[in-house]
Amino acid sequence: MFEKMKSDLEATMQANNVPFASFGVTDAYATRMHTHIGSVGDAALDDAHIFRIASMTKPIVTIAALQLVAGGNLRLEQPMKEILPELGEVQVVSRTGDELVFAPLARDITLHHLLTHTSGYAYDFHAEMIAELVRQKKIAGLASDNDAFLAAPLIFQPGENWEYGINIDWAGKIIEEVSGVDLNAYVKANILRPLGMENTSFSINDLRADALVPCGFRDDDGNLSDVSELFPQVTDGPYLGGGGLYSNVGDYMKFMRMVLKKGKGPDREILPGSMVRDMFANQIGNLQVGYMPSQNPMLAKSHGWFKGTSMKWGYGLMVNEMEVAGRRSAGAGAWSGLFNTFFSIDPARETACVIMMQMLPVYNEAALAVFDTFERAVYSDAP
């Protein structure tokens, strides 16, 4: 089965000019497939190569925050201004005619709001008003090597909508404040190293910098150019909980196995099983994970997930409430990263899969075609 899958993936990658990708499939106990297609420079892609996993950082940092909840150090409904006072002073931007106007918070931002993307925080490459403020140089844009972008306003009052945004970067700051150590130290000690994830870190200094794969930009004609220099390698803080990890497929499968085993690592519990179940439960009520328009075509294509399917957010995961035909069971959890890395975890089938490419913009047609081919092959063979 896996030989045919690899053959199909090679054909899809060649047809779409995708130069390299790593793939992994695991159940709760062991790797079922781990393979690489393509080359980086003169070297074949292999187990040692490292990827920027961007927003696939979010589930890991979400679990870090939930660990602190489980330990009694945080509460999900706790006002986060109690931890970081600046979260009580943030403004809410709205549009009146041609003007952007600002209002104070009508209610407190809680940890639940941050972990479910219902706080009102947004990304400048998705939200029109935040993009406008960045163009006007009134706030800083998203960056990989600093956290000035955290000074952005909300685009709605907490709890009133769902909008993908910088929430988990704030959750990372809260983890640092409560734990008393930087985010890299906390996540390594409490998640990464207990799972044996030796190729994952917020700091490239912990890894082999020469193993980091290049990042490409795919233009509308499918041509690729190297834009790695736009993303400086991070060696020290500030560490960004919303997208700062370096990792690879082999390591991410270790993380997904822990989730499939309801929080159990090789030697210790990483998160109580009840909290892992909460990650896959609808935490946003009647709200939906909506269509995400692009305000920056270099970074992101406009995108919506599985038209006609009710998409919810749990903790750290997007959850499809109905089966996605040919792909995921109802109740599966998934997400992606800016450089076209994707994963899905399907508890009903006790199967998870992950793919890592490394190109912009996210959700470009070529990357989605490869992911579609991969996920369909995985779940067609799953129990």
C-alpha positions as CSV (number, residue, x, y, z in Angstrom):
1,M,0.0,0.0,0.0
2,F,2.7,2.4,1.0
3,E,4.7,1.8,-2.2
4,K,1.6,2.8,-4.3
5,M,1.1,5.8,-2.0
6,K,4.7,7.0,-2.6
7,S,4.3,6.5,-6.3
8,D,1.1,8.6,-6.3
9,L,2.7,11.3,-4.2
10,E,5.7,11.5,-6.5
11,A,3.4,11.9,-9.5
12,T,1.4,14.6,-7.8
13,M,4.5,16.4,-6.7
14,Q,6.0,16.3,-10.1
15,A,2.8,17.5,-11.8
16,N,2.7,20.5,-9.4
17,N,6.4,21.3,-9.2
18,V,6.8,20.6,-5.5
19,P,10.5,20.0,-5.0
20,F,10.5,18.0,-1.7
21,A,8.3,16.8,1.1
22,S,8.4,14.5,4.1
23,F,5.5,12.2,5.0
24,G,4.6,10.2,8.1
25,V,1.7,7.9,9.2
26,T,1.4,6.5,12.7
27,D,-1.0,4.7,14.9
28,A,-1.1,5.1,18.7
29,Y,1.9,2.8,19.1
30,A,4.3,2.9,16.2
31,T,5.2,4.5,12.9
32,R,3.5,2.9,9.9
33,M,5.2,5.0,7.2
34,H,8.0,7.6,7.2
35,T,9.3,8.6,3.8
36,H,10.8,11.5,2.0
37,I,10.5,12.6,-1.7
38,G,12.9,15.0,-3.4
39,S,16.2,16.6,-2.6
40,V,17.5,19.8,-0.9
41,G,20.4,21.1,-3.0
42,D,22.5,18.1,-3.8
43,A,21.3,16.0,-0.8
44,A,18.4,13.7,-0.7
45,L,15.8,14.8,1.8
46,D,16.1,12.5,4.9
47,D,15.2,12.0,8.6
48,A,17.8,14.6,9.7
49,H,16.3,17.6,7.9
50,I,14.5,20.2,9.9
51,F,11.4,22.3,8.8
52,R,9.8,25.5,10.0
53,I,6.5,24.2,11.2
54,A,4.9,27.6,12.0
55,S,1.3,27.1,13.3
56,M,1.8,23.4,13.9
57,T,3.5,24.8,17.0
58,K,0.0,25.8,18.3
59,P,-1.2,22.4,19.5
60,I,2.0,21.8,21.4
61,V,1.8,25.2,23.1
62,T,-1.9,24.7,23.8
63,I,-1.0,21.5,25.6
64,A,1.6,23.4,27.6
65,A,-1.1,25.8,28.7
66,L,-3.5,23.0,29.5
67,Q,-0.8,21.3,31.6
68,L,-0.7,24.5,33.8
69,V,-4.5,24.3,34.0
70,A,-4.3,20.6,35.1
71,G,-1.8,21.6,37.7
72,G,-4.0,24.3,39.2
73,N,-1.7,27.2,38.1
74,L,-4.2,28.6,35.5
75,R,-8.0,28.4,35.0
76,L,-9.6,28.4,31.6
77,E,-12.2,31.1,32.5
78,Q,-9.6,33.2,34.4
79,P,-9.2,36.8,33.2
80,M,-5.7,36.8,31.7
81,K,-5.2,40.4,32.8
82,E,-4.5,38.8,36.2
83,I,-1.4,37.3,34.6
84,L,-0.5,39.9,32.0
85,P,-2.1,43.3,32.9
86,E,-1.7,44.5,29.3
87,L,-4.4,42.0,28.3
88,G,-6.8,44.2,30.3
89,E,-5.9,47.3,28.4
90,V,-6.2,46.1,24.8
91,Q,-8.6,48.1,22.5
92,V,-11.1,46.8,20.0
93,V,-11.0,48.2,16.5
94,S,-14.0,48.6,14.2
95,R,-14.9,50.6,11.1
96,T,-17.2,53.6,11.0
97,G,-17.4,54.8,7.4
98,D,-13.9,55.3,6.2
99,E,-12.4,55.5,9.7
100,L,-11.1,52.9,12.1
101,V,-12.3,53.6,15.6
102,F,-11.3,52.1,18.9
103,A,-13.3,51.0,22.0
104,P,-12.4,49.5,25.3
105,L,-13.0,45.9,26.3
106,A,-16.6,45.0,27.1
107,R,-15.5,41.8,28.9
108,D,-12.2,40.2,30.0
109,I,-10.1,38.1,27.8
110,T,-9.9,34.6,29.3
111,L,-7.5,31.7,28.6
112,H,-10.4,29.9,26.9
113,H,-10.8,32.8,24.5
114,L,-7.1,32.6,23.6
115,L,-7.0,28.8,23.2
116,T,-10.1,28.8,21.0
117,H,-9.3,31.9,18.8
118,T,-12.4,33.7,20.1
119,S,-10.6,36.5,21.8
120,G,-10.8,38.9,18.9
121,Y,-7.1,38.8,18.1
122,A,-6.4,38.3,14.3
123,Y,-3.6,37.9,11.8
124,D,-2.6,40.8,9.6
125,F,-2.6,38.5,6.5
126,H,-6.2,37.5,7.1
127,A,-8.0,40.4,8.8
128,E,-8.6,43.6,6.7
129,M,-8.5,46.1,9.6
130,I,-5.3,44.7,11.1
131,A,-3.7,44.7,7.6
132,E,-4.8,48.3,7.2
133,L,-3.2,49.3,10.5
134,V,0.0,47.6,9.5
135,R,0.1,49.5,6.2
136,Q,-0.4,52.7,8.1
137,K,2.5,51.7,10.3
138,K,0.3,52.1,13.4
139,I,1.1,48.6,14.5
140,A,3.8,46.1,13.6
141,G,3.2,43.3,11.2
142,L,3.7,39.6,11.9
143,A,7.4,38.6,12.3
144,S,9.3,35.4,13.0
145,D,12.0,36.9,15.1
146,N,10.3,39.5,17.3
147,D,7.0,40.0,19.1
148,A,6.1,43.6,18.4
149,F,3.0,42.4,16.5
150,L,1.4,41.5,19.9
151,A,0.5,45.2,20.3
152,A,-2.4,44.7,17.8
153,P,-6.0,45.5,18.8
154,L,-8.9,43.0,18.8
155,I,-11.3,43.0,15.8
156,F,-14.3,42.1,18.0
157,Q,-15.2,41.8,21.6
158,P,-14.0,38.6,23.3
159,G,-16.3,35.7,22.8
160,E,-18.4,37.2,20.0
161,N,-16.8,35.4,17.0
162,W,-14.1,33.1,15.8
163,E,-11.0,34.5,14.1
164,Y,-7.7,32.8,13.5
165,G,-5.0,35.0,15.1
166,I,-2.1,35.7,17.5
167,N,-3.8,34.1,20.5
168,I,-1.3,31.3,21.1
169,D,1.6,33.8,21.0
170,W,-0.2,35.4,24.0
171,A,-0.7,32.0,25.6
172,G,3.1,31.5,25.3
173,K,3.7,34.7,27.2
174,I,1.3,33.5,29.9
175,I,3.1,30.2,30.2
176,E,6.4,32.0,30.6
177,E,4.9,34.3,33.3
178,V,3.3,31.5,35.3
179,S,6.1,28.9,35.0
180,G,9.0,31.4,35.5
181,V,11.0,30.0,32.6
182,D,11.1,30.9,28.9
183,L,8.8,29.1,26.5
184,N,11.5,27.0,24.9
185,A,12.7,25.7,28.3
186,Y,9.2,24.9,29.5
187,V,8.1,23.1,26.3
188,K,11.4,21.1,26.1
189,A,11.2,20.0,29.7
190,N,7.5,19.2,29.8
191,I,6.6,18.0,26.3
192,L,9.4,17.6,23.8
193,R,12.1,15.8,25.7
194,P,9.7,13.5,27.6
195,L,8.4,12.4,24.1
196,G,11.9,12.0,22.7
197,M,11.5,14.9,20.3
198,E,15.2,15.7,20.0
199,N,14.8,17.4,16.6
200,T,12.3,20.0,17.8
201,S,13.0,23.4,19.4
202,F,12.2,27.1,19.3
203,S,15.9,27.8,19.0
204,I,18.0,26.6,16.0
205,N,20.9,26.5,18.4
206,D,19.4,23.3,19.9
207,L,19.4,21.7,16.4
208,R,21.6,21.4,13.3
209,A,21.3,24.7,11.5
210,D,22.7,23.2,8.3
211,A,19.8,20.7,8.3
212,L,17.2,23.4,8.0
213,V,15.5,23.1,4.6
214,P,15.2,26.2,2.4
215,C,11.9,28.0,2.1
216,G,10.5,28.7,-1.4
217,F,7.9,31.1,-2.8
218,R,5.6,29.7,-5.5
219,D,4.4,32.3,-8.0
220,D,1.1,32.1,-9.9
221,D,2.9,30.2,-12.8
222,G,4.2,27.6,-10.4
223,N,7.8,28.9,-10.5
224,L,9.7,28.6,-7.2
225,S,12.3,31.1,-5.8
226,D,14.2,30.8,-2.5
227,V,13.0,33.3,0.1
228,S,14.7,31.8,3.1
229,E,16.5,35.0,3.9
230,L,13.1,36.6,4.8
231,F,12.8,34.3,7.8
232,P,15.9,34.8,10.1
233,Q,16.9,31.8,12.1
234,V,15.8,32.2,15.7
235,T,18.5,31.5,18.3
236,D,17.0,33.1,21.4
237,G,13.9,34.8,22.7
238,P,11.3,36.1,22.3
239,Y,9.9,32.6,21.5
240,L,6.6,32.7,19.6
241,G,4.0,30.2,20.8
242,G,1.9,30.7,17.8
243,G,4.4,29.5,15.2
244,G,8.0,29.4,16.3
245,L,9.0,25.7,16.4
246,Y,11.5,23.9,14.2
247,S,10.7,20.2,13.8
248,N,10.4,17.3,11.4
249,V,8.0,14.5,10.5
250,G,9.7,11.9,12.7
251,D,9.3,14.1,15.8
252,Y,5.8,15.3,15.1
253,M,4.6,11.7,14.8
254,K,5.9,11.2,18.4
255,F,3.6,14.1,19.5
256,M,0.6,12.7,17.6
257,R,1.1,9.3,19.1
258,M,0.9,10.9,22.6
259,V,-2.4,12.5,21.5
260,L,-3.8,9.2,20.2
261,K,-2.8,7.6,23.5
262,K,-4.9,10.2,25.3
263,G,-2.0,12.1,26.8
264,K,0.3,9.2,27.7
265,G,4.0,9.5,26.8
266,P,6.6,6.7,26.8
267,D,7.4,7.1,30.5
268,R,4.9,9.6,31.9
269,E,1.5,11.3,31.4
270,I,1.9,14.5,29.4
271,L,-1.7,15.6,29.8
272,P,-4.7,14.1,31.5
273,G,-6.9,12.0,29.2
274,S,-10.0,14.1,29.9
275,M,-8.1,17.2,28.6
276,V,-7.0,15.4,25.5
277,R,-10.7,14.6,24.8
278,D,-11.5,18.3,25.3
279,M,-9.0,19.1,22.5
280,F,-11.3,17.3,20.1
281,A,-14.6,18.6,21.5
282,N,-16.4,21.7,20.1
283,Q,-15.2,24.6,22.3
284,I,-16.8,27.4,20.3
285,G,-20.5,26.6,20.5
286,N,-22.5,27.9,17.6
287,L,-19.5,29.7,16.0
288,Q,-17.8,28.2,13.0
289,V,-14.2,28.0,11.8
290,G,-14.8,30.4,8.9
291,Y,-13.4,31.2,5.5
292,M,-10.0,32.9,5.8
293,P,-9.5,35.7,3.2
294,S,-6.0,36.7,2.2
295,Q,-4.7,40.2,2.8
296,N,-1.1,39.2,1.7
297,P,-1.0,36.9,-1.3
298,M,2.7,36.2,-0.7
299,L,2.0,34.6,2.6
300,A,-1.5,33.1,2.2
301,K,-4.1,32.2,-0.4
302,S,-7.7,32.7,0.6
303,H,-9.0,29.4,2.0
304,G,-11.9,27.6,3.5
305,W,-11.9,24.0,4.8
306,F,-14.3,21.4,3.3
307,K,-17.3,23.4,2.0
308,G,-20.5,22.2,3.5
309,T,-18.8,20.6,6.6
310,S,-19.3,22.1,10.0
311,M,-15.8,23.0,11.2
312,K,-15.3,23.7,14.9
313,W,-12.3,24.5,17.1
314,G,-11.4,22.4,20.2
315,Y,-8.2,23.2,22.1
316,G,-5.3,23.4,19.6
317,L,-7.2,21.6,16.9
318,M,-9.7,22.3,14.1
319,V,-12.4,19.6,14.4
320,N,-14.7,18.4,11.6
321,E,-18.1,17.5,13.1
322,M,-19.0,15.4,10.0
323,E,-17.0,12.8,8.1
324,V,-15.0,14.3,5.3
325,A,-15.6,11.8,2.5
326,G,-12.5,9.9,1.5
327,R,-10.5,11.6,4.2
328,R,-11.2,12.1,7.9
329,S,-13.7,10.6,10.3
330,A,-16.1,12.8,12.2
331,G,-14.4,14.2,15.2
332,A,-10.9,14.3,13.8
333,G,-8.5,17.1,14.7
334,A,-6.1,18.8,12.4
335,W,-4.3,22.0,11.5
336,S,-1.5,23.3,9.3
337,G,1.5,25.7,9.2
338,L,2.3,28.8,7.1
339,F,5.0,27.0,5.0
340,N,2.5,24.2,3.9
341,T,2.9,21.7,6.6
342,F,-0.3,19.7,7.5
343,F,-1.4,17.1,10.0
344,S,-4.6,15.3,11.0
345,I,-5.3,13.0,13.9
346,D,-8.2,10.7,13.6
347,P,-9.0,9.0,17.0
348,A,-11.9,7.0,15.5
349,R,-9.4,5.2,13.3
350,E,-6.5,5.5,15.7
351,T,-4.4,7.0,12.9
352,A,-2.6,10.2,12.3
353,C,-0.7,11.6,9.4
354,V,1.7,14.5,8.8
355,I,3.2,16.1,5.7
356,M,5.9,18.8,5.6
357,M,6.6,20.9,2.6
358,Q,8.4,24.3,2.8
359,M,7.0,27.0,0.5
360,L,4.7,30.0,0.4
361,P,2.0,31.0,0.1
362,V,0.1,28.7,2.5
363,Y,-2.8,26.9,0.9
364,N,-1.4,27.2,-2.6
365,E,-3.0,24.8,-5.1
366,A,0.1,22.6,-5.5
367,A,0.5,22.1,-1.7
368,L,-3.2,21.3,-1.3
369,A,-3.1,18.8,-4.1
370,V,-0.2,16.9,-2.5
371,F,-1.9,17.0,0.9
372,D,-5.2,15.8,-0.6
373,T,-3.5,12.9,-2.4
374,F,-1.6,11.9,0.8
375,E,-4.6,12.1,3.3
376,R,-6.9,10.2,0.9
377,A,-4.3,7.4,0.6
378,V,-3.8,7.3,4.4
379,Y,-7.4,7.0,5.4
380,S,-8.4,4.7,2.5
381,D,-6.2,2.1,4.2
382,A,-7.0,3.0,7.8
383,P,-9.4,0.7,9.8
